[in-house]
Every structure is written in C-alpha cells, then in structure tokens.
Amino acid sequence: MEENESLEDDADIRNDLWVKENYIGLCDEFPNQWIAVTDQDVIASGITKRQVEKKAKEIAQDRRYSLYFMEPSALPP
C-alpha cells in the first residue's frame, strides 16, 4: 500500500459527509451491514466487510470508495 493511499481525499470526505447526513435512513435500510459508498451513492452492501469490498472493487473499478458499518436504527419502526 502506498503511503498516500491511506489518506482521505476530497471524494472520501464528501462520502463521509453524505453518510453523516443520511445516517438514520442508511441504518434503517442497511441495519447491521457494511456498505460501500462512492460518489455519495451506495454501490454495495452485505454482512461481511470482505464481501462488500469484493463487490465494491468490481463495481467501482478504478474509482475510490468508502466503507461504513451501519448500526441498527435506535428509532422505533
């Protein structure tokens, strides 16, 4: 892994902000799941991080993506 690969770029920051702004809805839609986000869009989801990374690499190809674990929503249905 290259040194600068671990640093967040503008796309990572935009994804972080988008997840933060949409957190409750994402928790409701993807409870207890990992999600991969690129360009402020969920491109893959699943139970295991490895499974989601594999799907995201295929879909994103050369684009960067961010991974997040979505907790179950604390709000009643």
PyMOL Python script that loads the backbone (N, CA, C, O; Angstrom):
from pymol import cmd

cmd.read_pdbstr("""\
ATOM      1  N   MET A   1       0.848  -1.184   0.000  1.00  0.00           N
ATOM      2  CA  MET A   1       0.000   0.000   0.000  1.00  0.00           C
ATOM      3  C   MET A   1       0.884   1.234   0.000  1.00  0.00           C
ATOM      4  O   MET A   1       1.815   1.345   0.797  1.00  0.00           O
ATOM      5  N   GLU A   2       0.588   2.149  -0.890  1.00  0.00           N
ATOM      6  CA  GLU A   2       1.340   3.383  -0.940  1.00  0.00           C
ATOM      7  C   GLU A   2       0.973   4.259   0.251  1.00  0.00           C
ATOM      8  O   GLU A   2      -0.132   4.173   0.787  1.00  0.00           O
ATOM      9  N   GLU A   3       1.899   5.086   0.647  1.00  0.00           N
ATOM     10  CA  GLU A   3       1.687   5.929   1.819  1.00  0.00           C
ATOM     11  C   GLU A   3       0.464   6.819   1.683  1.00  0.00           C
ATOM     12  O   GLU A   3      -0.315   6.934   2.629  1.00  0.00           O
ATOM     13  N   ASN A   4       0.271   7.455   0.525  1.00  0.00           N
ATOM     14  CA  ASN A   4      -0.844   8.382   0.368  1.00  0.00           C
ATOM     15  C   ASN A   4      -2.173   7.675   0.143  1.00  0.00           C
ATOM     16  O   ASN A   4      -3.221   8.320   0.140  1.00  0.00           O
ATOM     17  N   GLU A   5      -2.145   6.352  -0.046  1.00  0.00           N
ATOM     18  CA  GLU A   5      -3.378   5.599  -0.250  1.00  0.00           C
ATOM     19  C   GLU A   5      -4.262   5.610   0.999  1.00  0.00           C
ATOM     20  O   GLU A   5      -5.485   5.521   0.891  1.00  0.00           O
ATOM     21  N   SER A   6      -3.660   5.716   2.167  1.00  0.00           N
ATOM     22  CA  SER A   6      -4.427   5.675   3.404  1.00  0.00           C
ATOM     23  C   SER A   6      -5.013   7.037   3.775  1.00  0.00           C
ATOM     24  O   SER A   6      -5.849   7.120   4.675  1.00  0.00           O
ATOM     25  N   LEU A   7      -4.589   8.099   3.100  1.00  0.00           N
ATOM     26  CA  LEU A   7      -5.094   9.432   3.400  1.00  0.00           C
ATOM     27  C   LEU A   7      -6.432   9.661   2.713  1.00  0.00           C
ATOM     28  O   LEU A   7      -6.663   9.196   1.597  1.00  0.00           O
ATOM     29  N   GLU A   8      -7.301  10.377   3.394  1.00  0.00           N
ATOM     30  CA  GLU A   8      -8.602  10.703   2.802  1.00  0.00           C
ATOM     31  C   GLU A   8      -8.443  11.808   1.767  1.00  0.00           C
ATOM     32  O   GLU A   8      -7.736  12.790   1.993  1.00  0.00           O
ATOM     33  N   ASP A   9      -9.108  11.635   0.634  1.00  0.00           N
ATOM     34  CA  ASP A   9      -9.123  12.702  -0.356  1.00  0.00           C
ATOM     35  C   ASP A   9     -10.491  13.375  -0.328  1.00  0.00           C
ATOM     36  O   ASP A   9     -11.332  13.039   0.506  1.00  0.00           O
ATOM     37  N   ASP A  10     -10.715  14.324  -1.237  1.00  0.00           N
ATOM     38  CA  ASP A  10     -11.982  15.061  -1.256  1.00  0.00           C
ATOM     39  C   ASP A  10     -13.182  14.142  -1.449  1.00  0.00           C
ATOM     40  O   ASP A  10     -14.234  14.366  -0.851  1.00  0.00           O
ATOM     41  N   ALA A  11     -13.035  13.106  -2.281  1.00  0.00           N
ATOM     42  CA  ALA A  11     -14.143  12.175  -2.516  1.00  0.00           C
ATOM     43  C   ALA A  11     -14.506  11.427  -1.236  1.00  0.00           C
ATOM     44  O   ALA A  11     -15.686  11.224  -0.950  1.00  0.00           O
ATOM     45  N   ASP A  12     -13.491  11.012  -0.459  1.00  0.00           N
ATOM     46  CA  ASP A  12     -13.743  10.337   0.816  1.00  0.00           C
ATOM     47  C   ASP A  12     -14.492  11.258   1.780  1.00  0.00           C
ATOM     48  O   ASP A  12     -15.430  10.839   2.459  1.00  0.00           O
ATOM     49  N   ILE A  13     -14.066  12.502   1.823  1.00  0.00           N
ATOM     50  CA  ILE A  13     -14.703  13.471   2.731  1.00  0.00           C
ATOM     51  C   ILE A  13     -16.153  13.711   2.320  1.00  0.00           C
ATOM     52  O   ILE A  13     -17.036  13.787   3.175  1.00  0.00           O
ATOM     53  N   ARG A  14     -16.401  13.833   1.017  1.00  0.00           N
ATOM     54  CA  ARG A  14     -17.786  14.020   0.540  1.00  0.00           C
ATOM     55  C   ARG A  14     -18.636  12.796   0.896  1.00  0.00           C
ATOM     56  O   ARG A  14     -19.792  12.943   1.292  1.00  0.00           O
ATOM     57  N   ASN A  15     -18.070  11.587   0.758  1.00  0.00           N
ATOM     58  CA  ASN A  15     -18.802  10.375   1.139  1.00  0.00           C
ATOM     59  C   ASN A  15     -19.095  10.381   2.640  1.00  0.00           C
ATOM     60  O   ASN A  15     -20.203  10.049   3.060  1.00  0.00           O
ATOM     61  N   ASP A  16     -18.105  10.758   3.445  1.00  0.00           N
ATOM     62  CA  ASP A  16     -18.299  10.815   4.898  1.00  0.00           C
ATOM     63  C   ASP A  16     -19.440  11.762   5.257  1.00  0.00           C
ATOM     64  O   ASP A  16     -20.298  11.431   6.075  1.00  0.00           O
ATOM     65  N   LEU A  17     -19.441  12.941   4.640  1.00  0.00           N
ATOM     66  CA  LEU A  17     -20.493  13.919   4.928  1.00  0.00           C
ATOM     67  C   LEU A  17     -21.859  13.410   4.479  1.00  0.00           C
ATOM     68  O   LEU A  17     -22.854  13.604   5.177  1.00  0.00           O
ATOM     69  N   TRP A  18     -21.911  12.758   3.313  1.00  0.00           N
ATOM     70  CA  TRP A  18     -23.172  12.217   2.806  1.00  0.00           C
ATOM     71  C   TRP A  18     -23.716  11.132   3.736  1.00  0.00           C
ATOM     72  O   TRP A  18     -24.912  11.101   4.026  1.00  0.00           O
ATOM     73  N   VAL A  19     -22.835  10.243   4.204  1.00  0.00           N
ATOM     74  CA  VAL A  19     -23.272   9.191   5.141  1.00  0.00           C
ATOM     75  C   VAL A  19     -23.757   9.828   6.435  1.00  0.00           C
ATOM     76  O   VAL A  19     -24.777   9.412   6.985  1.00  0.00           O
ATOM     77  N   LYS A  20     -23.043  10.827   6.925  1.00  0.00           N
ATOM     78  CA  LYS A  20     -23.453  11.505   8.153  1.00  0.00           C
ATOM     79  C   LYS A  20     -24.835  12.142   7.996  1.00  0.00           C
ATOM     80  O   LYS A  20     -25.675  12.036   8.890  1.00  0.00           O
ATOM     81  N   GLU A  21     -25.067  12.799   6.864  1.00  0.00           N
ATOM     82  CA  GLU A  21     -26.348  13.464   6.623  1.00  0.00           C
ATOM     83  C   GLU A  21     -27.496  12.473   6.433  1.00  0.00           C
ATOM     84  O   GLU A  21     -28.647  12.798   6.726  1.00  0.00           O
ATOM     85  N   ASN A  22     -27.196  11.278   5.949  1.00  0.00           N
ATOM     86  CA  ASN A  22     -28.222  10.277   5.650  1.00  0.00           C
ATOM     87  C   ASN A  22     -28.165   9.075   6.583  1.00  0.00           C
ATOM     88  O   ASN A  22     -28.717   8.017   6.279  1.00  0.00           O
ATOM     89  N   TYR A  23     -27.493   9.241   7.720  1.00  0.00           N
ATOM     90  CA  TYR A  23     -27.186   8.123   8.617  1.00  0.00           C
ATOM     91  C   TYR A  23     -28.424   7.333   9.070  1.00  0.00           C
ATOM     92  O   TYR A  23     -28.433   6.105   8.991  1.00  0.00           O
ATOM     93  N   ILE A  24     -29.444   8.014   9.534  1.00  0.00           N
ATOM     94  CA  ILE A  24     -30.627   7.312  10.056  1.00  0.00           C
ATOM     95  C   ILE A  24     -31.290   6.484   8.954  1.00  0.00           C
ATOM     96  O   ILE A  24     -31.633   5.323   9.175  1.00  0.00           O
ATOM     97  N   GLY A  25     -31.470   7.065   7.788  1.00  0.00           N
ATOM     98  CA  GLY A  25     -32.064   6.330   6.674  1.00  0.00           C
ATOM     99  C   GLY A  25     -31.214   5.150   6.245  1.00  0.00           C
ATOM    100  O   GLY A  25     -31.744   4.089   5.917  1.00  0.00           O
ATOM    101  N   LEU A  26     -29.891   5.325   6.243  1.00  0.00           N
ATOM    102  CA  LEU A  26     -28.995   4.225   5.874  1.00  0.00           C
ATOM    103  C   LEU A  26     -29.037   3.111   6.925  1.00  0.00           C
ATOM    104  O   LEU A  26     -28.990   1.928   6.587  1.00  0.00           O
ATOM    105  N   CYS A  27     -29.127   3.495   8.193  1.00  0.00           N
ATOM    106  CA  CYS A  27     -29.244   2.487   9.263  1.00  0.00           C
ATOM    107  C   CYS A  27     -30.543   1.708   9.128  1.00  0.00           C
ATOM    108  O   CYS A  27     -30.573   0.501   9.371  1.00  0.00           O
ATOM    109  N   ASP A  28     -31.620   2.392   8.740  1.00  0.00           N
ATOM    110  CA  ASP A  28     -32.906   1.722   8.540  1.00  0.00           C
ATOM    111  C   ASP A  28     -32.854   0.780   7.342  1.00  0.00           C
ATOM    112  O   ASP A  28     -33.415  -0.315   7.390  1.00  0.00           O
ATOM    113  N   GLU A  29     -32.188   1.197   6.272  1.00  0.00           N
ATOM    114  CA  GLU A  29     -32.146   0.405   5.043  1.00  0.00           C
ATOM    115  C   GLU A  29     -31.109  -0.716   5.088  1.00  0.00           C
ATOM    116  O   GLU A  29     -31.305  -1.766   4.475  1.00  0.00           O
ATOM    117  N   PHE A  30     -30.009  -0.501   5.808  1.00  0.00           N
ATOM    118  CA  PHE A  30     -28.907  -1.475   5.845  1.00  0.00           C
ATOM    119  C   PHE A  30     -28.488  -1.798   7.281  1.00  0.00           C
ATOM    120  O   PHE A  30     -27.310  -1.659   7.612  1.00  0.00           O
ATOM    121  N   PRO A  31     -29.425  -2.228   8.151  1.00  0.00           N
ATOM    122  CA  PRO A  31     -29.057  -2.481   9.548  1.00  0.00           C
ATOM    123  C   PRO A  31     -28.067  -3.636   9.673  1.00  0.00           C
ATOM    124  O   PRO A  31     -28.216  -4.666   9.016  1.00  0.00           O
ATOM    125  N   ASN A  32     -27.057  -3.456  10.520  1.00  0.00           N
ATOM    126  CA  ASN A  32     -26.036  -4.475  10.770  1.00  0.00           C
ATOM    127  C   ASN A  32     -25.334  -4.927   9.501  1.00  0.00           C
ATOM    128  O   ASN A  32     -24.962  -6.093   9.374  1.00  0.00           O
ATOM    129  N   GLN A  33     -25.153  -4.008   8.564  1.00  0.00           N
ATOM    130  CA  GLN A  33     -24.479  -4.342   7.310  1.00  0.00           C
ATOM    131  C   GLN A  33     -23.351  -3.361   7.030  1.00  0.00           C
ATOM    132  O   GLN A  33     -23.357  -2.223   7.500  1.00  0.00           O
ATOM    133  N   TRP A  34     -22.390  -3.830   6.256  1.00  0.00           N
ATOM    134  CA  TRP A  34     -21.357  -2.969   5.697  1.00  0.00           C
ATOM    135  C   TRP A  34     -21.887  -2.392   4.402  1.00  0.00           C
ATOM    136  O   TRP A  34     -22.596  -3.071   3.659  1.00  0.00           O
ATOM    137  N   ILE A  35     -21.547  -1.144   4.127  1.00  0.00           N
ATOM    138  CA  ILE A  35     -21.896  -0.546   2.841  1.00  0.00           C
ATOM    139  C   ILE A  35     -20.639   0.070   2.233  1.00  0.00           C
ATOM    140  O   ILE A  35     -19.736   0.514   2.942  1.00  0.00           O
ATOM    141  N   ALA A  36     -20.605   0.084   0.910  1.00  0.00           N
ATOM    142  CA  ALA A  36     -19.549   0.776   0.177  1.00  0.00           C
ATOM    143  C   ALA A  36     -20.199   1.947  -0.531  1.00  0.00           C
ATOM    144  O   ALA A  36     -21.230   1.797  -1.187  1.00  0.00           O
ATOM    145  N   VAL A  37     -19.590   3.112  -0.396  1.00  0.00           N
ATOM    146  CA  VAL A  37     -20.149   4.337  -0.964  1.00  0.00           C
ATOM    147  C   VAL A  37     -19.110   4.977  -1.881  1.00  0.00           C
ATOM    148  O   VAL A  37     -17.945   5.130  -1.513  1.00  0.00           O
ATOM    149  N   THR A  38     -19.552   5.345  -3.072  1.00  0.00           N
ATOM    150  CA  THR A  38     -18.741   6.149  -3.974  1.00  0.00           C
ATOM    151  C   THR A  38     -19.639   7.186  -4.611  1.00  0.00           C
ATOM    152  O   THR A  38     -20.790   6.904  -4.944  1.00  0.00           O
ATOM    153  N   ASP A  39     -19.118   8.375  -4.778  1.00  0.00           N
ATOM    154  CA  ASP A  39     -19.896   9.479  -5.349  1.00  0.00           C
ATOM    155  C   ASP A  39     -21.234   9.670  -4.640  1.00  0.00           C
ATOM    156  O   ASP A  39     -22.259   9.890  -5.285  1.00  0.00           O
ATOM    157  N   GLN A  40     -21.220   9.585  -3.322  1.00  0.00           N
ATOM    158  CA  GLN A  40     -22.402   9.749  -2.470  1.00  0.00           C
ATOM    159  C   GLN A  40     -23.538   8.801  -2.869  1.00  0.00           C
ATOM    160  O   GLN A  40     -24.703   9.198  -2.912  1.00  0.00           O
ATOM    161  N   ASP A  41     -23.187   7.546  -3.159  1.00  0.00           N
ATOM    162  CA  ASP A  41     -24.168   6.531  -3.540  1.00  0.00           C
ATOM    163  C   ASP A  41     -23.699   5.182  -3.016  1.00  0.00           C
ATOM    164  O   ASP A  41     -22.514   4.857  -3.099  1.00  0.00           O
ATOM    165  N   VAL A  42     -24.632   4.391  -2.473  1.00  0.00           N
ATOM    166  CA  VAL A  42     -24.301   3.049  -2.002  1.00  0.00           C
ATOM    167  C   VAL A  42     -24.160   2.147  -3.225  1.00  0.00           C
ATOM    168  O   VAL A  42     -25.101   1.990  -4.002  1.00  0.00           O
ATOM    169  N   ILE A  43     -22.975   1.557  -3.389  1.00  0.00           N
ATOM    170  CA  ILE A  43     -22.745   0.692  -4.539  1.00  0.00           C
ATOM    171  C   ILE A  43     -22.732  -0.785  -4.166  1.00  0.00           C
ATOM    172  O   ILE A  43     -22.836  -1.643  -5.042  1.00  0.00           O
ATOM    173  N   ALA A  44     -22.606  -1.091  -2.871  1.00  0.00           N
ATOM    174  CA  ALA A  44     -22.606  -2.489  -2.425  1.00  0.00           C
ATOM    175  C   ALA A  44     -22.955  -2.530  -0.947  1.00  0.00           C
ATOM    176  O   ALA A  44     -22.680  -1.592  -0.199  1.00  0.00           O
ATOM    177  N   SER A  45     -23.564  -3.634  -0.545  1.00  0.00           N
ATOM    178  CA  SER A  45     -23.878  -3.830   0.872  1.00  0.00           C
ATOM    179  C   SER A  45     -23.828  -5.317   1.172  1.00  0.00           C
ATOM    180  O   SER A  45     -23.993  -6.150   0.281  1.00  0.00           O
ATOM    181  N   GLY A  46     -23.599  -5.639   2.434  1.00  0.00           N
ATOM    182  CA  GLY A  46     -23.560  -7.039   2.827  1.00  0.00           C
ATOM    183  C   GLY A  46     -23.201  -7.197   4.285  1.00  0.00           C
ATOM    184  O   GLY A  46     -22.903  -6.232   4.988  1.00  0.00           O
ATOM    185  N   ILE A  47     -23.237  -8.446   4.719  1.00  0.00           N
ATOM    186  CA  ILE A  47     -22.994  -8.770   6.126  1.00  0.00           C
ATOM    187  C   ILE A  47     -21.511  -8.698   6.489  1.00  0.00           C
ATOM    188  O   ILE A  47     -21.159  -8.281   7.593  1.00  0.00           O
ATOM    189  N   THR A  48     -20.640  -9.106   5.559  1.00  0.00           N
ATOM    190  CA  THR A  48     -19.216  -9.096   5.879  1.00  0.00           C
ATOM    191  C   THR A  48     -18.490  -8.002   5.106  1.00  0.00           C
ATOM    192  O   THR A  48     -18.838  -7.673   3.972  1.00  0.00           O
ATOM    193  N   LYS A  49     -17.487  -7.459   5.749  1.00  0.00           N
ATOM    194  CA  LYS A  49     -16.679  -6.408   5.132  1.00  0.00           C
ATOM    195  C   LYS A  49     -15.990  -6.946   3.871  1.00  0.00           C
ATOM    196  O   LYS A  49     -15.935  -6.265   2.847  1.00  0.00           O
ATOM    197  N   ARG A  50     -15.478  -8.152   3.955  1.00  0.00           N
ATOM    198  CA  ARG A  50     -14.781  -8.759   2.820  1.00  0.00           C
ATOM    199  C   ARG A  50     -15.698  -8.892   1.606  1.00  0.00           C
ATOM    200  O   ARG A  50     -15.292  -8.598   0.481  1.00  0.00           O
ATOM    201  N   GLN A  51     -16.935  -9.336   1.838  1.00  0.00           N
ATOM    202  CA  GLN A  51     -17.922  -9.498   0.765  1.00  0.00           C
ATOM    203  C   GLN A  51     -18.206  -8.147   0.095  1.00  0.00           C
ATOM    204  O   GLN A  51     -18.274  -8.064  -1.131  1.00  0.00           O
ATOM    205  N   VAL A  52     -18.369  -7.111   0.888  1.00  0.00           N
ATOM    206  CA  VAL A  52     -18.677  -5.790   0.362  1.00  0.00           C
ATOM    207  C   VAL A  52     -17.475  -5.219  -0.388  1.00  0.00           C
ATOM    208  O   VAL A  52     -17.637  -4.606  -1.443  1.00  0.00           O
ATOM    209  N   GLU A  53     -16.282  -5.415   0.147  1.00  0.00           N
ATOM    210  CA  GLU A  53     -15.084  -4.942  -0.548  1.00  0.00           C
ATOM    211  C   GLU A  53     -14.951  -5.590  -1.923  1.00  0.00           C
ATOM    212  O   GLU A  53     -14.611  -4.921  -2.899  1.00  0.00           O
ATOM    213  N   LYS A  54     -15.217  -6.876  -1.998  1.00  0.00           N
ATOM    214  CA  LYS A  54     -15.113  -7.596  -3.274  1.00  0.00           C
ATOM    215  C   LYS A  54     -16.109  -7.033  -4.289  1.00  0.00           C
ATOM    216  O   LYS A  54     -15.747  -6.755  -5.432  1.00  0.00           O
ATOM    217  N   LYS A  55     -17.372  -6.866  -3.865  1.00  0.00           N
ATOM    218  CA  LYS A  55     -18.401  -6.308  -4.751  1.00  0.00           C
ATOM    219  C   LYS A  55     -18.033  -4.883  -5.174  1.00  0.00           C
ATOM    220  O   LYS A  55     -18.156  -4.523  -6.345  1.00  0.00           O
ATOM    221  N   ALA A  56     -17.583  -4.082  -4.211  1.00  0.00           N
ATOM    222  CA  ALA A  56     -17.268  -2.672  -4.478  1.00  0.00           C
ATOM    223  C   ALA A  56     -16.118  -2.540  -5.472  1.00  0.00           C
ATOM    224  O   ALA A  56     -16.158  -1.682  -6.354  1.00  0.00           O
ATOM    225  N   LYS A  57     -15.093  -3.382  -5.337  1.00  0.00           N
ATOM    226  CA  LYS A  57     -13.966  -3.334  -6.277  1.00  0.00           C
ATOM    227  C   LYS A  57     -14.429  -3.624  -7.695  1.00  0.00           C
ATOM    228  O   LYS A  57     -13.965  -2.984  -8.639  1.00  0.00           O
ATOM    229  N   GLU A  58     -15.347  -4.590  -7.858  1.00  0.00           N
ATOM    230  CA  GLU A  58     -15.869  -4.925  -9.179  1.00  0.00           C
ATOM    231  C   GLU A  58     -16.685  -3.765  -9.757  1.00  0.00           C
ATOM    232  O   GLU A  58     -16.557  -3.434 -10.935  1.00  0.00           O
ATOM    233  N   ILE A  59     -17.514  -3.159  -8.924  1.00  0.00           N
ATOM    234  CA  ILE A  59     -18.403  -2.091  -9.390  1.00  0.00           C
ATOM    235  C   ILE A  59     -17.646  -0.778  -9.593  1.00  0.00           C
ATOM    236  O   ILE A  59     -17.819  -0.113 -10.614  1.00  0.00           O
ATOM    237  N   ALA A  60     -16.815  -0.407  -8.632  1.00  0.00           N
ATOM    238  CA  ALA A  60     -16.131   0.882  -8.674  1.00  0.00           C
ATOM    239  C   ALA A  60     -14.980   0.902  -9.678  1.00  0.00           C
ATOM    240  O   ALA A  60     -14.626   1.957 -10.205  1.00  0.00           O
ATOM    241  N   GLN A  61     -14.406  -0.255  -9.937  1.00  0.00           N
ATOM    242  CA  GLN A  61     -13.240  -0.389 -10.819  1.00  0.00           C
ATOM    243  C   GLN A  61     -12.122   0.519 -10.341  1.00  0.00           C
ATOM    244  O   GLN A  61     -11.525   0.238  -9.302  1.00  0.00           O
ATOM    245  N   ASP A  62     -11.811   1.592 -11.050  1.00  0.00           N
ATOM    246  CA  ASP A  62     -10.688   2.436 -10.649  1.00  0.00           C
ATOM    247  C   ASP A  62     -11.092   3.613  -9.758  1.00  0.00           C
ATOM    248  O   ASP A  62     -10.237   4.395  -9.341  1.00  0.00           O
ATOM    249  N   ARG A  63     -12.395   3.743  -9.463  1.00  0.00           N
ATOM    250  CA  ARG A  63     -12.851   4.821  -8.573  1.00  0.00           C
ATOM    251  C   ARG A  63     -12.647   4.397  -7.127  1.00  0.00           C
ATOM    252  O   ARG A  63     -12.720   3.213  -6.800  1.00  0.00           O
ATOM    253  N   ARG A  64     -12.392   5.364  -6.274  1.00  0.00           N
ATOM    254  CA  ARG A  64     -12.258   5.073  -4.837  1.00  0.00           C
ATOM    255  C   ARG A  64     -13.637   4.952  -4.218  1.00  0.00           C
ATOM    256  O   ARG A  64     -14.600   5.567  -4.676  1.00  0.00           O
ATOM    257  N   TYR A  65     -13.713   4.160  -3.181  1.00  0.00           N
ATOM    258  CA  TYR A  65     -14.957   4.006  -2.428  1.00  0.00           C
ATOM    259  C   TYR A  65     -14.625   4.014  -0.949  1.00  0.00           C
ATOM    260  O   TYR A  65     -13.481   3.796  -0.550  1.00  0.00           O
ATOM    261  N   SER A  66     -15.650   4.269  -0.141  1.00  0.00           N
ATOM    262  CA  SER A  66     -15.503   4.292   1.312  1.00  0.00           C
ATOM    263  C   SER A  66     -16.385   3.209   1.901  1.00  0.00           C
ATOM    264  O   SER A  66     -17.479   2.950   1.400  1.00  0.00           O
ATOM    265  N   LEU A  67     -15.904   2.570   2.977  1.00  0.00           N
ATOM    266  CA  LEU A  67     -16.663   1.516   3.654  1.00  0.00           C
ATOM    267  C   LEU A  67     -17.166   2.011   5.004  1.00  0.00           C
ATOM    268  O   LEU A  67     -16.466   2.722   5.725  1.00  0.00           O
ATOM    269  N   TYR A  68     -18.393   1.619   5.327  1.00  0.00           N
ATOM    270  CA  TYR A  68     -19.014   2.001   6.599  1.00  0.00           C
ATOM    271  C   TYR A  68     -19.811   0.817   7.140  1.00  0.00           C
ATOM    272  O   TYR A  68     -20.372   0.036   6.371  1.00  0.00           O
ATOM    273  N   PHE A  69     -19.857   0.687   8.466  1.00  0.00           N
ATOM    274  CA  PHE A  69     -20.739  -0.296   9.088  1.00  0.00           C
ATOM    275  C   PHE A  69     -21.943   0.449   9.632  1.00  0.00           C
ATOM    276  O   PHE A  69     -21.801   1.412  10.384  1.00  0.00           O
ATOM    277  N   MET A  70     -23.133  -0.001   9.247  1.00  0.00           N
ATOM    278  CA  MET A  70     -24.360   0.669   9.659  1.00  0.00           C
ATOM    279  C   MET A  70     -24.978  -0.069  10.854  1.00  0.00           C
ATOM    280  O   MET A  70     -25.344  -1.241  10.759  1.00  0.00           O
ATOM    281  N   GLU A  71     -25.078   0.619  11.937  1.00  0.00           N
ATOM    282  CA  GLU A  71     -25.711   0.072  13.148  1.00  0.00           C
ATOM    283  C   GLU A  71     -27.215  -0.043  12.919  1.00  0.00           C
ATOM    284  O   GLU A  71     -27.767   0.655  12.069  1.00  0.00           O
ATOM    285  N   PRO A  72     -27.875  -0.912  13.667  1.00  0.00           N
ATOM    286  CA  PRO A  72     -29.348  -0.923  13.554  1.00  0.00           C
ATOM    287  C   PRO A  72     -29.897   0.377  14.114  1.00  0.00           C
ATOM    288  O   PRO A  72     -29.351   0.932  15.067  1.00  0.00           O
ATOM    289  N   SER A  73     -30.962   0.854  13.528  1.00  0.00           N
ATOM    290  CA  SER A  73     -31.559   2.112  13.965  1.00  0.00           C
ATOM    291  C   SER A  73     -32.122   1.974  15.369  1.00  0.00           C
ATOM    292  O   SER A  73     -32.725   0.959  15.718  1.00  0.00           O
ATOM    293  N   ALA A  74     -31.914   3.008  16.161  1.00  0.00           N
ATOM    294  CA  ALA A  74     -32.452   3.023  17.526  1.00  0.00           C
ATOM    295  C   ALA A  74     -33.880   3.552  17.553  1.00  0.00           C
ATOM    296  O   ALA A  74     -34.548   3.520  18.587  1.00  0.00           O
ATOM    297  N   LEU A  75     -34.335   4.036  16.405  1.00  0.00           N
ATOM    298  CA  LEU A  75     -35.684   4.582  16.347  1.00  0.00           C
ATOM    299  C   LEU A  75     -36.714   3.462  16.155  1.00  0.00           C
ATOM    300  O   LEU A  75     -36.458   2.511  15.416  1.00  0.00           O
ATOM    301  N   PRO A  76     -37.862   3.565  16.805  1.00  0.00           N
ATOM    302  CA  PRO A  76     -38.885   2.539  16.628  1.00  0.00           C
ATOM    303  C   PRO A  76     -39.423   2.582  15.185  1.00  0.00           C
ATOM    304  O   PRO A  76     -39.451   3.642  14.559  1.00  0.00           O
ATOM    305  N   PRO A  77     -39.851   1.412  14.665  1.00  0.00           N
ATOM    306  CA  PRO A  77     -40.355   1.372  13.282  1.00  0.00           C
ATOM    307  C   PRO A  77     -41.615   2.208  13.087  1.00  0.00           C
ATOM    308  O   PRO A  77     -42.151   2.269  11.980  1.00  0.00           O
TER     309      PRO A  77
END
""", "prot")
cmd.dss("prot")
cmd.show_as("cartoon", "prot")
cmd.util.cbc("prot")
cmd.orient("prot")
